[in-house]
């Protein structure tokens, strides 16, 4: 019984920490309302030594370019609502309330359904053709004589695993580094 209660309290602390993190992020969004969000995003990407041509930094920079004060306020409001739900769940779990357990089950199931829907959309709608996906568009290479016809649908977006070695100069030995590239 004591171990179960301690486990529930650890979950409550975790939920409270998630709520606090989202609340801080929402407050940060509100602080950006009348500032140059694009310049801040560019400085952040540069400071973190991220490649702006990569997918995630590019999406972040594009979002911050198109963001409006109204959109930032709505995002901050959503963050506040989410944080309040996490705090309510944490309070209920800490106090041993049955409704808090059900709140956790319902919110976990909602997140699971959202993830499943996204995966099914990706698999069922266009599993073979990623050419219309605006998030992944890359310039097409110039065709040569050998491949003057477009690649078949199944040949796009297959991805491959590459292995390269880099040297650890301090230790003087080589270590394998594996990457998974999806093209």
C-alpha positions as CSV (number, residue, x, y, z in Angstrom):
1,X,0.0,0.0,0.0
2,X,2.8,2.4,0.9
3,X,4.7,1.6,-2.4
4,X,1.5,2.2,-4.4
5,X,0.9,5.5,-2.7
6,X,4.5,6.6,-3.3
7,X,4.3,5.6,-7.0
8,X,1.1,7.6,-7.4
9,X,2.7,10.6,-5.7
10,X,5.7,10.3,-8.1
11,X,3.3,10.4,-11.0
12,X,1.6,13.4,-9.5
13,X,4.9,15.2,-9.3
14,X,5.7,14.3,-12.9
15,X,2.3,15.7,-14.0
16,X,2.9,18.9,-12.0
17,X,6.3,19.3,-13.6
18,X,4.8,18.9,-17.1
19,X,2.2,21.5,-16.2
20,X,4.9,23.9,-14.9
21,X,7.0,23.4,-18.1
22,X,4.0,24.1,-20.4
23,X,3.0,27.1,-18.3
24,X,6.5,28.6,-18.6
25,X,6.4,27.9,-22.4
26,X,3.0,29.6,-22.6
27,X,4.3,32.6,-20.7
28,X,7.2,32.8,-23.1
29,X,4.8,32.9,-26.0
30,X,3.0,35.8,-24.4
31,X,6.3,37.6,-24.1
32,X,6.8,37.3,-27.9
33,X,3.5,39.0,-28.7
34,X,4.9,42.4,-29.7
35,X,8.5,41.4,-30.5
36,X,10.3,40.3,-33.6
37,X,9.7,36.6,-33.3
38,X,11.6,35.7,-36.5
39,X,14.8,37.4,-35.4
40,X,14.6,35.7,-32.0
41,X,14.1,32.3,-33.7
42,X,17.0,32.9,-36.0
43,X,19.2,33.8,-33.0
44,X,18.1,30.7,-31.1
45,X,18.8,28.4,-34.1
46,X,22.2,30.0,-34.5
47,X,23.0,29.8,-30.8
48,X,22.1,26.1,-30.6
49,X,24.3,25.4,-33.7
50,X,21.4,23.9,-35.6
51,X,21.3,23.7,-39.4
52,X,18.5,25.9,-40.7
53,X,18.2,23.7,-43.7
54,X,17.2,20.6,-41.6
55,X,13.6,19.7,-41.1
56,X,12.8,20.8,-37.5
57,X,14.7,24.1,-37.5
58,X,13.2,24.9,-40.9
59,X,9.7,24.2,-39.6
60,X,10.4,26.3,-36.5
61,X,11.7,29.2,-38.5
62,X,8.8,29.1,-40.9
63,X,6.3,29.1,-38.0
64,X,8.0,32.0,-36.3
65,X,8.0,33.9,-39.6
66,X,4.2,33.5,-40.1
67,X,3.2,33.9,-36.5
68,X,0.7,36.6,-35.6
69,X,0.1,38.2,-32.1
70,X,-3.4,36.6,-32.1
71,X,-2.0,33.2,-32.9
72,X,0.5,33.6,-30.1
73,X,-2.3,34.5,-27.6
74,X,-4.3,31.4,-28.6
75,X,-1.3,29.2,-28.2
76,X,-0.6,30.7,-24.8
77,X,-4.3,30.2,-23.8
78,X,-4.1,26.5,-24.9
79,X,-0.9,26.1,-23.0
80,X,-2.5,27.5,-19.9
81,X,-5.5,25.2,-20.2
82,X,-3.2,22.2,-20.6
83,X,-1.2,23.3,-17.6
84,X,-4.3,23.7,-15.5
85,X,-5.4,20.2,-16.5
86,X,-2.0,18.8,-15.5
87,X,-2.1,20.7,-12.2
88,X,-5.6,19.4,-11.5
89,X,-4.5,15.8,-12.2
90,X,-1.4,16.2,-10.0
91,X,-3.5,17.6,-7.1
92,X,-6.1,14.8,-7.4
93,X,-3.4,12.1,-7.6
94,X,-1.5,13.6,-4.7
95,X,-4.7,13.6,-2.6
96,X,-5.7,10.1,-3.7
97,X,-8.8,11.1,-5.6
98,X,-10.4,8.6,-7.9
99,X,-11.4,11.2,-10.5
100,X,-7.8,12.1,-11.0
101,X,-7.0,8.6,-12.1
102,X,-9.8,8.7,-14.6
103,X,-8.6,12.1,-15.8
104,X,-5.2,10.6,-16.4
105,X,-6.7,7.7,-18.3
106,X,-8.9,9.9,-20.5
107,X,-6.1,12.4,-21.4
108,X,-3.7,9.5,-22.1
109,X,-6.2,7.9,-24.4
110,X,-6.9,11.2,-26.2
111,X,-3.1,11.6,-26.9
112,X,-2.9,8.0,-28.1
113,X,-5.9,8.4,-30.5
114,X,-4.3,11.6,-31.9
115,X,-1.0,9.7,-32.5
116,X,-2.8,6.7,-34.1
117,X,-4.8,9.0,-36.4
118,X,-1.6,10.7,-37.6
119,X,0.1,7.4,-38.3
120,X,-2.9,6.0,-40.1
121,X,-3.3,9.1,-42.2
122,X,0.4,8.8,-43.2
123,X,0.1,5.1,-44.0
124,X,-3.3,4.9,-45.7
125,X,-3.6,8.1,-47.6
126,X,-0.3,8.2,-49.5
127,X,2.0,5.5,-48.4
128,X,4.0,5.4,-51.6
129,X,4.1,9.1,-52.7
130,X,5.7,11.8,-50.6
131,X,6.0,14.3,-53.5
132,X,3.1,16.3,-52.3
133,X,4.2,16.5,-48.7
134,X,5.2,20.1,-48.3
135,X,7.3,19.3,-45.2
136,X,9.7,17.2,-47.1
137,X,10.1,18.9,-50.5
138,X,13.7,18.8,-51.8
139,X,14.8,20.1,-55.2
140,X,14.8,17.3,-57.8
141,X,18.2,16.4,-59.3
142,X,18.7,17.1,-62.9
143,X,17.9,14.0,-65.0
144,X,20.6,12.3,-66.9
145,X,20.3,10.1,-70.0
146,X,20.0,7.0,-67.9
147,X,17.2,8.2,-65.6
148,X,15.4,10.6,-67.8
149,X,12.1,9.1,-66.7
150,X,10.7,9.9,-63.3
151,X,11.2,7.4,-60.5
152,X,8.4,5.0,-59.9
153,X,6.1,5.7,-57.0
154,X,7.6,3.0,-54.8
155,X,11.2,4.4,-55.3
156,X,10.5,7.6,-53.5
157,X,10.8,8.1,-49.8
158,X,12.3,4.6,-49.1
159,X,15.2,5.8,-47.0
160,X,18.5,4.1,-46.3
161,X,20.8,3.4,-43.4
162,X,24.3,4.7,-43.8
163,X,27.3,4.1,-41.6
164,X,30.2,6.4,-41.3
165,X,33.2,6.5,-39.1
166,X,34.6,9.5,-37.3
167,X,37.8,9.8,-35.3
168,X,37.9,10.7,-31.7
169,X,41.0,12.9,-31.8
170,X,41.5,12.9,-28.0
171,X,41.5,9.1,-27.8
172,X,42.9,8.3,-31.3
173,X,40.4,5.6,-32.1
174,X,37.5,5.3,-34.5
175,X,33.9,4.9,-33.5
176,X,30.9,3.9,-35.8
177,X,28.1,6.5,-36.1
178,X,24.9,5.2,-37.6
179,X,22.3,7.5,-39.2
180,X,19.0,6.8,-40.7
181,X,18.2,9.1,-43.7
182,X,14.7,9.3,-45.1
183,X,14.7,11.0,-48.5
